Amino acid sequence: MITVIMVCLSVSFPGSACAEVPKVPHDILSYLPSDMEAWQTDGNPSRAEGEEQLFRIINGGAEIFLKCGFRQAMMQAYENKNSRRINLEIFEMKTPAAASRVYTHKAGGEGKKTDIGTEAILADYYLIFREGRFYVSLTGFDSETETVNGLIRIAKKVEENLRKPIR
């Protein structure tokens, strides 16, 4: 079985098509952080490959991912000993440019820039970033310091995993 990466030519070449390049297959679940000490997984991760599965696990908002070039996604909930919760979503897009388009759409003008991934913002109760062809979203259910620190900690672990060679 051969899987492919889509490589698009620069927009300076109007009408150019995308070319397919062979790629090593990988499991998106391998990017989940482990050894989180205070934050433990809550339940099993959800996974989406394809349009139907994406619509099933995202309650609205799937269109932007599909329009930009969605490949696969996973969602995992985390909880700490004080019952604070964080939801992690990792979206693999077909290209880094596709991840950038999703990030730009989702970032809007809110939040403060933070040093995670290629670009990131941290707002009251969420953190989003992009790294390579991945768009990552972490959402807490409050803006308490404990939750915000958890967002940052989990995001840094995901960033570290995304930067490792494909496994």
Backbone as JSON Lines, residues from 0, in Angstrom:
{"i":0,"aa":"M","n":[0.84,-1.17,0.0],"ca":[0.0,0.0,0.0],"c":[0.89,1.24,0.0]}
{"i":1,"aa":"I","n":[0.58,2.2,-0.85],"ca":[1.33,3.45,-0.93],"c":[0.41,4.58,-0.51]}
{"i":2,"aa":"T","n":[0.9,5.42,0.41],"ca":[0.17,6.63,0.74],"c":[0.93,7.8,0.15]}
{"i":3,"aa":"V","n":[0.28,8.93,0.05],"ca":[0.91,10.06,-0.62],"c":[0.77,11.34,0.17]}
{"i":4,"aa":"I","n":[1.68,12.26,-0.11],"ca":[1.58,13.64,0.38],"c":[1.29,14.48,-0.84]}
{"i":5,"aa":"M","n":[0.43,15.48,-0.68],"ca":[0.16,16.4,-1.77],"c":[1.14,17.56,-1.67]}
{"i":6,"aa":"V","n":[1.82,17.87,-2.74],"ca":[2.72,19.01,-2.8],"c":[2.17,19.96,-3.84]}
{"i":7,"aa":"C","n":[1.84,21.17,-3.42],"ca":[1.26,22.14,-4.35],"c":[2.32,23.12,-4.78]}
{"i":8,"aa":"L","n":[2.27,23.47,-6.05],"ca":[3.19,24.46,-6.58],"c":[2.77,25.84,-6.11]}
{"i":9,"aa":"S","n":[3.69,26.76,-6.11],"ca":[3.47,28.11,-5.63],"c":[2.3,28.79,-6.33]}
{"i":10,"aa":"V","n":[1.63,29.67,-5.6],"ca":[0.52,30.41,-6.19],"c":[0.99,31.37,-7.27]}
{"i":11,"aa":"S","n":[2.3,31.54,-7.41],"ca":[2.79,32.41,-8.47],"c":[2.68,31.74,-9.84]}
{"i":12,"aa":"F","n":[2.24,30.5,-9.85],"ca":[2.01,29.77,-11.09],"c":[0.52,29.54,-11.24]}
{"i":13,"aa":"P","n":[-0.24,30.5,-11.72],"ca":[-1.69,30.35,-11.81],"c":[-2.08,29.09,-12.57]}
{"i":14,"aa":"G","n":[-3.09,28.42,-12.05],"ca":[-3.61,27.23,-12.71],"c":[-2.78,25.99,-12.46]}
{"i":15,"aa":"S","n":[-1.72,26.08,-11.62],"ca":[-0.89,24.92,-11.38],"c":[-1.65,23.88,-10.58]}
{"i":16,"aa":"A","n":[-1.33,22.63,-10.8],"ca":[-2.0,21.52,-10.12],"c":[-1.13,21.02,-8.99]}
{"i":17,"aa":"C","n":[-1.69,20.18,-8.15],"ca":[-0.94,19.56,-7.07],"c":[-0.35,18.25,-7.57]}
{"i":18,"aa":"A","n":[0.86,17.96,-7.12],"ca":[1.52,16.71,-7.48],"c":[1.55,15.81,-6.26]}
{"i":19,"aa":"E","n":[1.5,14.51,-6.45],"ca":[1.53,13.56,-5.35],"c":[2.94,13.01,-5.17]}
{"i":20,"aa":"V","n":[3.38,12.93,-3.93],"ca":[4.7,12.43,-3.58],"c":[4.52,11.31,-2.57]}
{"i":21,"aa":"P","n":[5.21,10.15,-2.73],"ca":[5.05,9.06,-1.76],"c":[5.4,9.52,-0.35]}
{"i":22,"aa":"K","n":[4.71,8.97,0.64],"ca":[4.89,9.32,2.04],"c":[4.81,8.06,2.89]}
{"i":23,"aa":"V","n":[5.56,8.05,3.99],"ca":[5.52,6.94,4.92],"c":[4.23,7.04,5.74]}
{"i":24,"aa":"P","n":[3.43,5.95,5.84],"ca":[2.2,6.01,6.62],"c":[2.51,6.15,8.12]}
{"i":25,"aa":"H","n":[1.6,6.74,8.87],"ca":[1.77,6.89,10.3],"c":[0.41,6.9,10.99]}
{"i":26,"aa":"D","n":[0.45,6.73,12.29],"ca":[-0.77,6.72,13.09],"c":[-0.86,8.05,13.84]}
{"i":27,"aa":"I","n":[-1.9,8.83,13.59],"ca":[-2.05,10.14,14.23],"c":[-2.1,10.03,15.75]}
{"i":28,"aa":"L","n":[-2.52,8.89,16.27],"ca":[-2.57,8.71,17.72],"c":[-1.18,8.73,18.35]}
{"i":29,"aa":"S","n":[-0.15,8.51,17.55],"ca":[1.21,8.53,18.08],"c":[1.64,9.93,18.53]}
{"i":30,"aa":"Y","n":[0.9,10.96,18.15],"ca":[1.22,12.33,18.55],"c":[0.62,12.7,19.91]}
{"i":31,"aa":"L","n":[-0.23,11.83,20.46],"ca":[-0.81,12.1,21.78],"c":[0.29,12.18,22.83]}
{"i":32,"aa":"P","n":[0.2,13.18,23.71],"ca":[1.21,13.25,24.77],"c":[0.99,12.18,25.83]}
{"i":33,"aa":"S","n":[2.07,11.7,26.35],"ca":[2.0,10.76,27.48],"c":[2.85,11.34,28.6]}
{"i":34,"aa":"D","n":[2.85,10.73,29.74],"ca":[3.63,11.19,30.88],"c":[3.29,12.64,31.22]}
{"i":35,"aa":"M","n":[2.0,12.91,31.41],"ca":[1.55,14.28,31.67],"c":[1.41,14.58,33.16]}
{"i":36,"aa":"E","n":[1.78,13.67,34.03],"ca":[1.71,13.84,35.48],"c":[0.32,14.31,35.94]}
{"i":37,"aa":"A","n":[0.1,15.6,36.06],"ca":[-1.16,16.12,36.63],"c":[-2.37,15.92,35.72]}
{"i":38,"aa":"W","n":[-2.16,15.76,34.43],"ca":[-3.25,15.63,33.47],"c":[-3.28,14.22,32.91]}
{"i":39,"aa":"Q","n":[-4.38,13.52,33.15],"ca":[-4.53,12.14,32.69],"c":[-5.6,12.07,31.6]}
{"i":40,"aa":"T","n":[-5.43,11.13,30.68],"ca":[-6.46,10.96,29.65],"c":[-7.76,10.54,30.3]}
{"i":41,"aa":"D","n":[-8.85,11.01,29.73],"ca":[-10.19,10.68,30.22],"c":[-10.92,9.99,29.07]}
{"i":42,"aa":"G","n":[-10.97,8.68,29.12],"ca":[-11.59,7.91,28.04],"c":[-10.63,7.66,26.9]}
{"i":43,"aa":"N","n":[-11.15,7.03,25.87],"ca":[-10.36,6.71,24.7],"c":[-10.41,7.85,23.69]}
{"i":44,"aa":"P","n":[-9.36,7.99,22.88],"ca":[-9.38,9.03,21.85],"c":[-10.39,8.7,20.75]}
{"i":45,"aa":"S","n":[-10.94,9.75,20.14],"ca":[-11.77,9.59,18.95],"c":[-10.89,9.9,17.75]}
{"i":46,"aa":"R","n":[-11.23,9.28,16.64],"ca":[-10.41,9.43,15.44],"c":[-11.32,9.64,14.24]}
{"i":47,"aa":"A","n":[-10.85,10.43,13.28],"ca":[-11.63,10.68,12.07],"c":[-10.72,10.6,10.85]}
{"i":48,"aa":"E","n":[-11.16,9.84,9.89],"ca":[-10.52,9.8,8.57],"c":[-11.67,9.91,7.58]}
{"i":49,"aa":"G","n":[-11.66,10.96,6.81],"ca":[-12.72,11.14,5.83],"c":[-13.82,12.06,6.32]}
{"i":50,"aa":"E","n":[-14.59,12.53,5.36],"ca":[-15.62,13.54,5.6],"c":[-16.69,13.1,6.6]}
{"i":51,"aa":"E","n":[-17.24,11.91,6.41],"ca":[-18.33,11.45,7.27],"c":[-17.89,11.34,8.72]}
{"i":52,"aa":"Q","n":[-16.72,10.77,8.97],"ca":[-16.22,10.64,10.34],"c":[-15.92,12.0,10.95]}
{"i":53,"aa":"L","n":[-15.38,12.92,10.15],"ca":[-15.08,14.25,10.67],"c":[-16.35,14.95,11.12]}
{"i":54,"aa":"F","n":[-17.4,14.92,10.3],"ca":[-18.67,15.54,10.69],"c":[-19.24,14.89,11.95]}
{"i":55,"aa":"R","n":[-19.0,13.6,12.13],"ca":[-19.54,12.89,13.28],"c":[-18.85,13.32,14.59]}
{"i":56,"aa":"I","n":[-17.54,13.56,14.55],"ca":[-16.86,13.91,15.81],"c":[-16.74,15.4,16.05]}
{"i":57,"aa":"I","n":[-16.89,16.22,15.0],"ca":[-16.92,17.68,15.19],"c":[-18.37,18.1,15.03]}
{"i":58,"aa":"N","n":[-18.88,18.73,16.05],"ca":[-20.25,19.2,15.98],"c":[-20.25,20.58,15.34]}
{"i":59,"aa":"G","n":[-20.18,20.62,14.02],"ca":[-20.1,21.88,13.28],"c":[-18.66,22.27,13.03]}
{"i":60,"aa":"G","n":[-18.42,23.02,12.0],"ca":[-17.08,23.53,11.73],"c":[-16.2,22.63,10.89]}
{"i":61,"aa":"A","n":[-16.71,21.51,10.41],"ca":[-15.88,20.6,9.61],"c":[-15.58,21.15,8.22]}
{"i":62,"aa":"E","n":[-16.42,22.03,7.73],"ca":[-16.28,22.52,6.35],"c":[-14.93,23.16,6.08]}
{"i":63,"aa":"I","n":[-14.42,23.97,7.02],"ca":[-13.15,24.65,6.79],"c":[-12.02,23.63,6.64]}
{"i":64,"aa":"F","n":[-12.05,22.56,7.4],"ca":[-11.01,21.53,7.32],"c":[-11.09,20.82,5.97]}
{"i":65,"aa":"L","n":[-12.3,20.48,5.56],"ca":[-12.48,19.78,4.28],"c":[-12.1,20.67,3.11]}
{"i":66,"aa":"K","n":[-12.48,21.92,3.17],"ca":[-12.18,22.88,2.1],"c":[-10.67,23.08,1.94]}
{"i":67,"aa":"C","n":[-9.96,23.1,3.06],"ca":[-8.51,23.37,3.03],"c":[-7.66,22.14,2.72]}
{"i":68,"aa":"G","n":[-8.21,20.94,2.91],"ca":[-7.43,19.73,2.62],"c":[-7.2,18.85,3.83]}
{"i":69,"aa":"F","n":[-8.26,18.33,4.39],"ca":[-8.23,17.47,5.58],"c":[-7.73,16.07,5.25]}
{"i":70,"aa":"R","n":[-6.88,15.53,6.09],"ca":[-6.42,14.15,5.97],"c":[-6.98,13.28,7.09]}
{"i":71,"aa":"Q","n":[-6.72,13.62,8.35],"ca":[-7.22,12.85,9.48],"c":[-7.17,13.71,10.74]}
{"i":72,"aa":"A","n":[-7.88,13.26,11.78],"ca":[-7.91,14.0,13.05],"c":[-8.09,13.04,14.21]}
{"i":73,"aa":"M","n":[-7.75,13.54,15.39],"ca":[-8.01,12.78,16.61],"c":[-8.37,13.76,17.72]}
{"i":74,"aa":"M","n":[-9.18,13.28,18.65],"ca":[-9.6,14.07,19.8],"c":[-9.4,13.25,21.06]}
{"i":75,"aa":"Q","n":[-8.9,13.93,22.12],"ca":[-8.68,13.25,23.39],"c":[-9.02,14.22,24.52]}
{"i":76,"aa":"A","n":[-9.73,13.75,25.52],"ca":[-10.04,14.55,26.71],"c":[-9.01,14.25,27.8]}
{"i":77,"aa":"Y","n":[-8.69,15.27,28.58],"ca":[-7.79,15.16,29.73],"c":[-8.5,15.73,30.95]}
{"i":78,"aa":"E","n":[-8.14,15.18,32.11],"ca":[-8.7,15.67,33.36],"c":[-7.61,15.63,34.43]}
{"i":79,"aa":"N","n":[-7.65,16.59,35.36],"ca":[-6.68,16.55,36.45],"c":[-7.38,16.16,37.76]}
{"i":80,"aa":"K","n":[-6.62,16.09,38.83],"ca":[-7.18,15.64,40.11],"c":[-8.25,16.57,40.66]}
{"i":81,"aa":"N","n":[-8.28,17.82,40.2],"ca":[-9.29,18.79,40.65],"c":[-10.49,18.86,39.7]}
{"i":82,"aa":"S","n":[-10.61,17.86,38.85],"ca":[-11.71,17.73,37.88],"c":[-11.74,18.84,36.83]}
{"i":83,"aa":"R","n":[-10.62,19.48,36.6],"ca":[-10.52,20.43,35.49],"c":[-10.33,19.6,34.23]}
{"i":84,"aa":"R","n":[-10.93,20.06,33.14],"ca":[-10.91,19.29,31.89],"c":[-10.33,20.11,30.75]}
{"i":85,"aa":"I","n":[-9.66,19.39,29.84],"ca":[-9.12,19.98,28.61],"c":[-9.39,19.01,27.48]}
{"i":86,"aa":"N","n":[-9.87,19.53,26.36],"ca":[-10.05,18.73,25.15],"c":[-8.94,19.08,24.17]}
{"i":87,"aa":"L","n":[-8.29,18.06,23.65],"ca":[-7.22,18.2,22.66],"c":[-7.72,17.69,21.33]}
{"i":88,"aa":"E","n":[-7.49,18.46,20.26],"ca":[-7.82,18.05,18.9],"c":[-6.59,18.28,18.02]}
{"i":89,"aa":"I","n":[-6.19,17.24,17.3],"ca":[-5.08,17.34,16.37],"c":[-5.62,17.02,14.98]}
{"i":90,"aa":"F","n":[-5.44,17.96,14.06],"ca":[-5.9,17.8,12.68],"c":[-4.69,17.72,11.76]}
{"i":91,"aa":"E","n":[-4.57,16.65,11.02],"ca":[-3.54,16.55,10.01],"c":[-4.15,16.99,8.69]}
{"i":92,"aa":"M","n":[-3.54,17.98,8.1],"ca":[-3.98,18.5,6.81],"c":[-3.06,17.93,5.73]}
{"i":93,"aa":"K","n":[-3.41,18.14,4.48],"ca":[-2.6,17.59,3.39],"c":[-1.28,18.31,3.2]}
{"i":94,"aa":"T","n":[-1.23,19.59,3.57],"ca":[0.0,20.38,3.4],"c":[0.14,21.37,4.56]}
{"i":95,"aa":"P","n":[1.35,21.89,4.78],"ca":[1.53,22.96,5.76],"c":[0.7,24.2,5.4]}
{"i":96,"aa":"A","n":[0.56,24.51,4.11],"ca":[-0.24,25.66,3.69],"c":[-1.7,25.47,4.09]}
{"i":97,"aa":"A","n":[-2.21,24.25,4.01],"ca":[-3.59,23.97,4.42],"c":[-3.74,24.2,5.93]}
{"i":98,"aa":"A","n":[-2.77,23.74,6.72],"ca":[-2.82,23.96,8.17],"c":[-2.76,25.45,8.48]}
{"i":99,"aa":"S","n":[-1.98,26.19,7.73],"ca":[-1.88,27.63,7.92],"c":[-3.21,28.32,7.63]}
{"i":100,"aa":"R","n":[-3.9,27.89,6.57],"ca":[-5.21,28.48,6.24],"c":[-6.23,28.23,7.36]}
{"i":101,"aa":"V","n":[-6.24,27.01,7.9],"ca":[-7.17,26.71,8.99],"c":[-6.81,27.55,10.21]}
{"i":102,"aa":"Y","n":[-5.53,27.6,10.55],"ca":[-5.08,28.39,11.7],"c":[-5.5,29.85,11.56]}
{"i":103,"aa":"T","n":[-5.25,30.44,10.41],"ca":[-5.6,31.84,10.16],"c":[-7.1,32.06,10.32]}
{"i":104,"aa":"H","n":[-7.89,31.14,9.79],"ca":[-9.35,31.23,9.91],"c":[-9.78,31.15,11.37]}
{"i":105,"aa":"K","n":[-9.21,30.23,12.11],"ca":[-9.62,30.0,13.5],"c":[-9.07,31.05,14.46]}
{"i":106,"aa":"A","n":[-7.88,31.59,14.17],"ca":[-7.23,32.53,15.09],"c":[-7.97,33.85,15.19]}
{"i":107,"aa":"G","n":[-8.5,34.33,14.08],"ca":[-9.19,35.62,14.13],"c":[-8.25,36.68,14.69]}
{"i":108,"aa":"G","n":[-8.76,37.58,15.47],"ca":[-7.93,38.62,16.05],"c":[-7.82,38.53,17.55]}
{"i":109,"aa":"E","n":[-8.21,37.4,18.12],"ca":[-8.24,37.27,19.58],"c":[-7.04,36.5,20.1]}
{"i":110,"aa":"G","n":[-6.75,36.65,21.38],"ca":[-5.69,35.92,22.03],"c":[-4.35,36.6,21.9]}
{"i":111,"aa":"K","n":[-3.37,36.08,22.66],"ca":[-2.02,36.61,22.58],"c":[-1.1,35.56,21.99]}
{"i":112,"aa":"K","n":[-0.16,36.02,21.18],"ca":[0.78,35.11,20.56],"c":[1.62,34.45,21.64]}
{"i":113,"aa":"T","n":[1.91,33.17,21.4],"ca":[2.74,32.42,22.34],"c":[3.73,31.57,21.55]}
{"i":114,"aa":"D","n":[4.78,31.15,22.21],"ca":[5.89,30.48,21.55],"c":[5.71,28.96,21.54]}
{"i":115,"aa":"I","n":[4.74,28.5,20.77],"ca":[4.5,27.06,20.59],"c":[4.26,26.85,19.1]}
{"i":116,"aa":"G","n":[4.9,25.84,18.53],"ca":[4.71,25.55,17.11],"c":[5.21,26.68,16.22]}
{"i":117,"aa":"T","n":[4.77,26.64,14.96],"ca":[5.13,27.67,13.99],"c":[4.48,29.0,14.36]}
{"i":118,"aa":"E","n":[3.22,28.95,14.77],"ca":[2.53,30.11,15.33],"c":[1.42,29.6,16.24]}
{"i":119,"aa":"A","n":[1.14,30.41,17.27],"ca":[0.15,30.0,18.26],"c":[-0.46,31.22,18.94]}
{"i":120,"aa":"I","n":[-1.69,31.03,19.41],"ca":[-2.31,32.03,20.27],"c":[-2.92,31.35,21.48]}
{"i":121,"aa":"L","n":[-2.9,32.08,22.58],"ca":[-3.49,31.63,23.83],"c":[-4.54,32.66,24.21]}
{"i":122,"aa":"A","n":[-5.76,32.22,24.43],"ca":[-6.86,33.1,24.86],"c":[-7.31,32.66,26.25]}
{"i":123,"aa":"D","n":[-8.43,33.17,26.7],"ca":[-8.91,32.9,28.06],"c":[-8.94,31.41,28.42]}
{"i":124,"aa":"Y","n":[-9.5,30.59,27.57],"ca":[-9.68,29.17,27.91],"c":[-9.27,28.23,26.78]}
{"i":125,"aa":"Y","n":[-8.56,28.73,25.78],"ca":[-8.11,27.85,24.7],"c":[-6.76,28.28,24.16]}
{"i":126,"aa":"L","n":[-6.1,27.34,23.51],"ca":[-4.81,27.56,22.86],"c":[-4.88,26.84,21.52]}
{"i":127,"aa":"I","n":[-4.49,27.53,20.45],"ca":[-4.41,26.89,19.15],"c":[-3.02,27.14,18.57]}
{"i":128,"aa":"F","n":[-2.53,26.17,17.81],"ca":[-1.25,26.36,17.13],"c":[-1.19,25.49,15.89]}
{"i":129,"aa":"R","n":[-0.2,25.81,15.06],"ca":[0.06,24.98,13.9],"c":[1.54,24.62,13.89]}
{"i":130,"aa":"E","n":[1.81,23.45,13.36],"ca":[3.17,22.95,13.22],"c":[3.19,22.07,11.99]}
{"i":131,"aa":"G","n":[3.95,22.47,10.99],"ca":[3.98,21.7,9.75],"c":[2.59,21.6,9.16]}
{"i":132,"aa":"R","n":[2.16,20.39,8.85],"ca":[0.83,20.19,8.26],"c":[-0.26,19.94,9.3]}
{"i":133,"aa":"F","n":[0.04,20.25,10.57],"ca":[-0.9,20.0,11.66],"c":[-1.46,21.3,12.24]}
{"i":134,"aa":"Y","n":[-2.76,21.27,12.51],"ca":[-3.44,22.32,13.25],"c":[-3.89,21.68,14.56]}
{"i":135,"aa":"V","n":[-3.6,22.32,15.7],"ca":[-3.9,21.75,17.01],"c":[-4.73,22.75,17.82]}
{"i":136,"aa":"S","n":[-5.77,22.24,18.46],"ca":[-6.64,23.05,19.29],"c":[-6.78,22.4,20.67]}
{"i":137,"aa":"L","n":[-6.59,23.2,21.72],"ca":[-6.8,22.74,23.09],"c":[-7.81,23.68,23.72]}
{"i":138,"aa":"T","n":[-8.83,23.11,24.34],"ca":[-9.9,23.91,24.95],"c":[-10.1,23.47,26.39]}
{"i":139,"aa":"G","n":[-10.03,24.44,27.29],"ca":[-10.35,24.2,28.69],"c":[-11.79,24.62,28.92]}
{"i":140,"aa":"F","n":[-12.31,24.31,30.08],"ca":[-13.7,24.66,30.37],"c":[-13.81,25.83,31.34]}
{"i":141,"aa":"D","n":[-12.66,26.46,31.63],"ca":[-12.63,27.66,32.45],"c":[-11.31,28.37,32.17]}
{"i":142,"aa":"S","n":[-11.13,29.55,32.74],"ca":[-9.9,30.31,32.49],"c":[-9.05,30.41,33.76]}
{"i":143,"aa":"E","n":[-9.21,29.45,34.66],"ca":[-8.4,29.41,35.88],"c":[-6.94,29.13,35.52]}
{"i":144,"aa":"T","n":[-6.03,29.64,36.33],"ca":[-4.6,29.48,36.09],"c":[-4.21,28.02,35.91]}
{"i":145,"aa":"E","n":[-4.78,27.15,36.72],"ca":[-4.5,25.72,36.64],"c":[-4.85,25.15,35.26]}
{"i":146,"aa":"T","n":[-5.97,25.56,34.72],"ca":[-6.4,25.09,33.4],"c":[-5.52,25.68,32.31]}
{"i":147,"aa":"V","n":[-5.24,26.96,32.38],"ca":[-4.4,27.62,31.37],"c":[-3.01,27.0,31.36]}
{"i":148,"aa":"N","n":[-2.45,26.74,32.54],"ca":[-1.14,26.08,32.62],"c":[-1.2,24.68,32.01]}
{"i":149,"aa":"G","n":[-2.33,23.99,32.2],"ca":[-2.52,22.67,31.58],"c":[-2.57,22.76,30.07]}
{"i":150,"aa":"L","n":[-3.25,23.78,29.53],"ca":[-3.29,23.98,28.08],"c":[-1.87,24.1,27.53]}
{"i":151,"aa":"I","n":[-1.06,24.92,28.18],"ca":[0.3,25.16,27.73],"c":[1.13,23.89,27.84]}
{"i":152,"aa":"R","n":[1.02,23.19,28.94],"ca":[1.82,21.97,29.15],"c":[1.48,20.9,28.11]}
{"i":153,"aa":"I","n":[0.2,20.66,27.89],"ca":[-0.2,19.65,26.91],"c":[0.21,20.08,25.51]}
{"i":154,"aa":"A","n":[0.03,21.36,25.18],"ca":[0.41,21.86,23.85],"c":[1.9,21.67,23.59]}
{"i":155,"aa":"K","n":[2.74,21.93,24.57],"ca":[4.18,21.76,24.4],"c":[4.55,20.3,24.17]}
{"i":156,"aa":"K","n":[3.86,19.4,24.85],"ca":[4.11,17.96,24.65],"c":[3.69,17.54,23.23]}
{"i":157,"aa":"V","n":[2.54,18.03,22.78],"ca":[2.09,17.71,21.41],"c":[3.08,18.27,20.41]}
{"i":158,"aa":"E","n":[3.5,19.52,20.6],"ca":[4.49,20.14,19.7],"c":[5.75,19.27,19.62]}
{"i":159,"aa":"E","n":[6.22,18.83,20.76],"ca":[7.41,17.97,20.82],"c":[7.19,16.7,20.0]}
{"i":160,"aa":"N","n":[6.04,16.08,20.16],"ca":[5.74,14.85,19.41],"c":[5.61,15.11,17.91]}
{"i":161,"aa":"L","n":[5.04,16.24,17.53],"ca":[4.89,16.56,16.1],"c":[6.24,16.8,15.44]}
{"i":162,"aa":"R","n":[7.22,17.25,16.19],"ca":[8.54,17.53,15.63],"c":[9.42,16.29,15.53]}
{"i":163,"aa":"K","n":[9.02,15.2,16.16],"ca":[9.78,13.95,16.07],"c":[9.58,13.36,14.67]}
{"i":164,"aa":"P","n":[10.55,12.58,14.21],"ca":[10.36,11.91,12.91],"c":[9.13,11.02,12.94]}
{"i":165,"aa":"I","n":[8.48,10.86,11.77],"ca":[7.29,10.01,11.66],"c":[7.63,8.62,12.14]}
{"i":166,"aa":"R","n":[6.7,8.09,12.96],"ca":[6.92,6.74,13.51],"c":[6.04,5.76,12.81]}
